């Protein structure tokens, strides 16, 4: 049971709402904000139950280590919660997590480039303006860079909640139709605010006089992510966002055939390359297989 008095709880709630309101004003979507709220409440409750919550400025190394070592989730989720909690603390001037440089067991990713939960959290926290749009279309909807370049407001059908996507290739590429992500209307409104209109490219050239109003080229699109990478220290590319989005869906149990359709792949073999099976995936597959065959439950103490 928490040792906090109601007043202290109200102070935490007020500080959390202030931080989330700041995130909201920077363009963070509703679903993301809900996830942040859950993470912050989890971390706060753990510290409160352990008697380690002394207000935002009073969170010290002992409290951070307590969350790391006693979190109920697997290591990636612990890192994600702590990253969000650390950003919340930093907003109020407490940089304890940043200074600690916590060590974590390595995640084995042989030959596959995709972003960790911690990477994604840091990118989302730091993204601004069109960087936010790139993350949505690249990570949530798994668009290629060329598909973002070709994307126009006219490709969105709000009545049917469908997006017309011009794939790679000459003459506009192969067309496919995707449903809206739950947060897509929010990001469309953000694009309108950035561009000043809902006509033309989602990513127009806003500065070059001769190209103003035309879609950004490859270099212009790359500069959007380069700026975000430089600020966060997280290596990110359009392909990494797309790979990571596909892998996340697969890990959540979405069939590989469905993932392939969302990616615009004609066969699942190409999609399997995107999701990247790592050491943890193989270990879990063997464990599930053993459970289904009843091997684990039939091992006697003398066999262990």
C-alpha positions as CSV (number, residue, x, y, z in Angstrom):
1,X,0.0,0.0,0.0
2,X,1.3,3.5,-0.9
3,X,2.6,5.5,2.0
4,X,1.8,8.7,0.2
5,X,-0.7,11.2,1.6
6,X,-3.5,12.3,-0.8
7,X,-1.8,15.7,-1.3
8,X,1.4,14.1,-2.6
9,X,-0.7,12.0,-5.0
10,X,-2.4,15.2,-6.3
11,X,1.0,16.9,-6.8
12,X,2.2,13.9,-8.9
13,X,-1.0,13.9,-10.9
14,X,-0.7,17.7,-11.5
15,X,2.9,17.4,-12.6
16,X,2.2,14.5,-14.9
17,X,-0.7,16.4,-16.5
18,X,1.6,19.4,-17.0
19,X,4.2,17.3,-18.8
20,X,1.6,15.4,-20.9
21,X,0.1,18.8,-21.9
22,X,3.5,19.9,-23.1
23,X,3.8,16.7,-25.1
24,X,0.4,17.3,-26.5
25,X,1.2,20.8,-27.6
26,X,4.3,19.5,-29.4
27,X,2.1,17.3,-31.6
28,X,2.0,13.9,-29.7
29,X,-1.0,11.8,-30.6
30,X,-3.7,10.8,-28.2
31,X,-2.8,7.0,-28.2
32,X,0.8,7.8,-27.5
33,X,-0.1,10.1,-24.7
34,X,-2.2,7.4,-23.1
35,X,0.8,5.1,-23.2
36,X,3.0,7.7,-21.6
37,X,0.4,8.2,-18.9
38,X,0.4,4.5,-18.1
39,X,4.2,4.4,-18.0
40,X,4.5,7.4,-15.6
41,X,1.8,6.0,-13.3
42,X,3.6,2.6,-13.2
43,X,6.9,4.1,-12.2
44,X,5.4,6.5,-9.7
45,X,3.4,3.7,-8.0
46,X,6.5,1.5,-7.7
47,X,8.4,4.3,-6.0
48,X,5.4,5.2,-3.8
49,X,5.0,1.6,-2.6
50,X,8.7,1.4,-1.8
51,X,8.7,4.8,0.0
52,X,11.1,6.2,-2.5
53,X,8.9,8.9,-4.0
54,X,9.9,12.4,-2.6
55,X,8.5,14.5,-5.4
56,X,10.0,15.0,-8.9
57,X,13.2,16.7,-7.7
58,X,13.7,14.1,-5.0
59,X,14.0,11.1,-7.4
60,X,17.6,9.8,-7.0
61,X,19.7,6.9,-8.3
62,X,18.3,4.5,-5.7
63,X,14.8,5.1,-7.1
64,X,15.8,4.5,-10.7
65,X,17.6,1.3,-9.8
66,X,14.5,0.2,-7.9
67,X,12.3,0.6,-11.0
68,X,14.9,-1.2,-13.2
69,X,15.3,-4.2,-10.8
70,X,11.7,-4.6,-9.7
71,X,9.7,-3.8,-12.9
72,X,7.2,-6.5,-13.7
73,X,7.7,-6.4,-17.5
74,X,10.4,-7.8,-19.7
75,X,13.6,-5.8,-20.2
76,X,12.5,-3.9,-23.3
77,X,9.3,-2.6,-21.5
78,X,11.3,-1.7,-18.4
79,X,13.7,0.4,-20.6
80,X,10.7,2.0,-22.3
81,X,9.0,3.0,-19.0
82,X,12.3,4.3,-17.6
83,X,13.0,6.3,-20.8
84,X,9.6,8.0,-20.5
85,X,10.0,8.5,-16.8
86,X,13.4,10.0,-17.3
87,X,12.1,12.5,-19.9
88,X,9.3,13.5,-17.4
89,X,11.9,14.1,-14.7
90,X,14.2,16.0,-17.0
91,X,11.3,18.3,-18.0
92,X,11.2,19.4,-14.4
93,X,15.0,19.8,-14.2
94,X,15.9,16.4,-12.8
95,X,18.5,14.7,-15.0
96,X,19.3,11.8,-12.7
97,X,18.6,9.0,-15.3
98,X,20.6,10.8,-18.0
99,X,23.6,11.0,-15.7
100,X,23.5,7.4,-14.6
101,X,24.1,5.8,-18.0
102,X,22.4,2.5,-17.0
103,X,23.7,-0.7,-18.4
104,X,21.4,-3.2,-20.0
105,X,21.9,-6.8,-21.4
106,X,22.5,-6.6,-25.1
107,X,19.6,-7.4,-27.5
108,X,21.0,-9.7,-30.2
109,X,20.0,-8.5,-33.7
110,X,22.3,-10.4,-36.1
111,X,22.2,-8.7,-39.5
112,X,18.9,-7.0,-38.9
113,X,18.4,-3.2,-38.4
114,X,15.3,-2.3,-36.4
115,X,14.7,0.2,-33.6
116,X,14.4,-0.8,-30.0
117,X,11.5,0.4,-27.8
118,X,13.9,2.8,-26.1
119,X,15.0,4.2,-29.5
120,X,11.4,4.8,-30.5
121,X,10.5,6.5,-27.2
122,X,13.5,8.8,-27.5
123,X,12.6,9.7,-31.2
124,X,9.0,10.3,-30.3
125,X,9.9,12.5,-27.4
126,X,12.3,14.7,-29.4
127,X,10.5,14.8,-32.8
128,X,9.2,18.2,-34.0
129,X,7.2,19.4,-36.9
130,X,7.6,17.2,-40.0
131,X,9.7,14.8,-38.1
132,X,6.5,13.8,-36.2
133,X,4.8,13.1,-39.5
134,X,7.7,11.0,-40.8
135,X,7.5,8.8,-37.7
136,X,3.8,8.3,-38.1
137,X,3.9,7.4,-41.8
138,X,7.1,5.4,-41.5
139,X,6.6,3.5,-38.3
140,X,2.8,3.3,-37.9
141,X,1.9,2.9,-41.6
142,X,5.2,1.5,-42.8
143,X,5.5,3.8,-45.9
144,X,8.6,3.9,-48.0
145,X,10.4,7.2,-48.4
146,X,9.2,7.5,-52.0
147,X,5.6,6.8,-50.9
148,X,5.9,9.7,-48.4
149,X,7.3,12.0,-51.2
150,X,4.3,11.1,-53.4
151,X,1.7,11.4,-50.7
152,X,-0.8,14.2,-51.2
153,X,-3.8,15.4,-49.1
154,X,-6.0,14.3,-52.0
155,X,-4.9,10.7,-51.4
156,X,-6.9,10.6,-48.1
157,X,-10.5,9.7,-48.0
158,X,-11.9,10.7,-44.6
159,X,-15.3,9.3,-45.3
160,X,-14.1,5.8,-45.9
161,X,-10.9,6.2,-43.8
162,X,-8.7,5.0,-46.7
163,X,-5.3,6.2,-48.0
164,X,-4.3,5.8,-51.7
165,X,-0.6,5.0,-51.7
166,X,1.6,5.4,-54.7
167,X,4.3,2.7,-54.4
168,X,7.8,2.6,-55.7
169,X,8.5,2.4,-59.5
170,X,8.2,4.8,-62.4
171,X,5.0,6.6,-63.5
172,X,3.7,6.8,-59.9
173,X,4.5,3.2,-59.0
174,X,2.0,0.5,-58.1
175,X,-1.1,1.7,-56.2
176,X,-2.4,0.2,-53.0
177,X,-5.0,1.2,-50.6
178,X,-4.5,1.2,-46.8
179,X,-6.9,1.9,-43.9
180,X,-6.3,4.8,-41.6
181,X,-4.2,4.3,-38.5
182,X,-6.3,5.4,-35.4
183,X,-4.0,8.4,-35.1
184,X,-4.0,9.4,-38.8
185,X,-6.6,12.2,-38.5
186,X,-4.5,13.8,-35.8
187,X,-1.4,13.8,-38.0
188,X,-3.4,15.1,-41.0
189,X,-4.4,18.1,-38.9
190,X,-0.8,18.6,-37.9
191,X,0.3,18.5,-41.6
192,X,-2.4,21.1,-42.4
193,X,-1.0,23.3,-39.6
194,X,2.6,22.9,-40.8
195,X,1.8,23.4,-44.5
196,X,-0.9,26.0,-44.2
197,X,-3.3,24.2,-46.4
198,X,-4.8,20.7,-47.1
199,X,-4.0,20.8,-50.8
200,X,-1.0,19.2,-52.5
201,X,1.9,17.2,-51.0
202,X,2.0,16.2,-47.4
203,X,5.8,17.0,-47.5
204,X,6.1,20.1,-49.8
205,X,9.2,22.1,-50.3
206,X,8.5,25.1,-48.0
207,X,11.7,27.1,-48.6
208,X,13.3,26.8,-52.1
209,X,11.7,29.5,-54.1
210,X,11.8,27.7,-57.4
211,X,10.5,24.4,-55.9
212,X,8.0,25.9,-53.3
213,X,4.8,23.8,-53.2
214,X,6.4,20.9,-55.0
215,X,7.1,17.6,-53.1
216,X,10.4,17.3,-51.3
217,X,13.1,15.3,-53.1
218,X,15.1,12.5,-51.7
219,X,17.7,14.8,-50.1
220,X,15.1,17.0,-48.5
221,X,13.3,14.0,-47.0
222,X,16.6,12.6,-45.7
223,X,17.4,15.9,-44.0
224,X,14.3,15.6,-41.9
225,X,15.5,12.3,-40.3
226,X,19.1,13.4,-40.2
227,X,18.2,16.3,-37.9
228,X,16.3,14.0,-35.6
229,X,19.1,11.5,-35.5
230,X,21.7,14.2,-34.7
231,X,19.7,15.5,-31.8
232,X,18.8,12.1,-30.2
233,X,21.9,10.1,-31.0
234,X,19.6,7.4,-32.4
235,X,20.5,6.1,-35.8
236,X,17.3,6.1,-37.8
237,X,16.4,5.8,-41.5
238,X,13.1,5.5,-43.4
239,X,13.9,1.8,-43.9
240,X,14.5,1.3,-40.2
241,X,11.1,2.8,-39.4
242,X,9.4,0.6,-41.9
243,X,11.2,-2.5,-40.7
244,X,10.4,-1.7,-37.1
245,X,6.7,-1.1,-37.8
246,X,6.4,-4.5,-39.5
247,X,8.3,-6.3,-36.8
248,X,6.1,-4.7,-34.1
249,X,2.9,-5.9,-35.8
250,X,4.3,-9.4,-36.2
251,X,5.3,-9.6,-32.5
252,X,1.8,-8.5,-31.6
253,X,0.4,-11.6,-33.4
254,X,-0.6,-10.1,-36.8
255,X,-0.3,-12.7,-39.5
256,X,2.7,-12.4,-41.8
257,X,0.3,-12.4,-44.8
258,X,-1.4,-9.2,-43.4
259,X,1.9,-7.6,-42.7
260,X,3.0,-8.3,-46.3
261,X,-0.1,-6.6,-47.6
262,X,0.4,-3.5,-45.5
263,X,4.0,-3.3,-46.7
264,X,3.0,-3.7,-50.3
265,X,5.0,-6.9,-50.7
266,X,3.8,-9.5,-53.3
267,X,5.0,-12.4,-51.2
268,X,5.7,-13.1,-47.5
269,X,9.4,-14.1,-48.1
270,X,10.3,-10.4,-48.5
271,X,8.3,-9.5,-45.4
272,X,10.1,-12.1,-43.3
273,X,13.4,-10.4,-44.1
274,X,11.9,-7.2,-42.7
275,X,10.7,-8.5,-39.3
276,X,14.1,-10.0,-38.5
277,X,14.0,-13.1,-36.3
278,X,16.5,-12.7,-33.5
279,X,17.9,-14.9,-30.7
280,X,15.0,-14.0,-28.3
281,X,12.5,-15.0,-31.0
282,X,14.1,-18.4,-31.5
283,X,14.4,-19.1,-27.8
284,X,10.7,-18.2,-27.3
285,X,9.7,-20.4,-30.3
286,X,11.5,-23.4,-28.8
287,X,9.9,-22.8,-25.4
288,X,6.4,-22.6,-26.9
289,X,7.0,-25.7,-29.0
290,X,8.2,-27.6,-25.9
291,X,5.2,-26.5,-23.9
292,X,2.8,-27.6,-26.6
293,X,4.4,-31.1,-26.8
294,X,4.2,-31.3,-23.0
295,X,8.0,-31.8,-22.7
296,X,8.6,-29.3,-19.9
297,X,5.7,-30.5,-17.8
298,X,6.9,-34.2,-18.0
299,X,10.5,-33.6,-16.9
300,X,11.0,-35.1,-13.5
301,X,13.1,-33.6,-10.7
302,X,15.7,-36.4,-11.2
303,X,16.1,-35.4,-14.8
304,X,16.9,-31.8,-14.0
